[in-house]
Amino acid sequence: MILLLSYIVSRIKKEEYKLDANIKTNDLLIILLNRIPFMVRGIFRRFGFKSCGKLIFVGKKVMLFHKNRISLGNGVTLGNNVEINALSVNGVVIGNNVNLGNFSVIRCTGSFKKLGKGIKIGDNCGFGDYCFFGAAGGIQIGDNVIMGQNVRFHSENHNYSRLDIPIRMQGVTNKGINIEEDCWIGAGVVFLDGVTVGKGSVIGANTVVNKDIPPYSVAVGNPVKIIKNRMDSDLR
């Protein structure tokens, strides 16, 4: 049974995937009983997207707004209570084999006065529960990026230089957020507008990223500090 399921998952992901040999038959049945409803909901809810892969998995109470602006790759999983509001210039593009954790939110426009830019997520990415993607200024996430729970993206800033009118009436600025491929993002990380995280970087839990991170960096803290580079010989 483990070999059969490993083969099936490998075919879906298009890469080798082996289930742990310690998983017992009753555990496999529980996994399947949980996963099959996701697949069934995916079949019934696949219509109306801008584009959609052959197989998607959809959890309970998933809310999808402006589906005609959403493109999903093959093998995408939308966890329970996920919300995606794709109203934006470029919409929402999610690559193959992406897992969006329970209660995560993608929101592409903060105000109807100005449509946001949207978000593009590469292949083979995984996001923990309760992640928030504020994509008004645009978010780009490369392939093979993994993130813990409660990671937040804020790609928009409020102007506040004037004192004669409320801050809410002074407009916003948007530069966008770019996470390059093969990054590991710890739980609770916050990304502020305008930052780029270079390829292969590791960001520690609860870090506030308010500046660019060079490729292969290990960065932590509030505000963020770069403590290592993975290319250094003592790390190899």
Summary of the structure (lengths in Angstrom):
residues: 236
radius of gyration: 19.2
end to end distance: 37.9
largest distance: 69.2
contacts: 760
relative contact order: 0.08
helix: 18%
strand: 31%
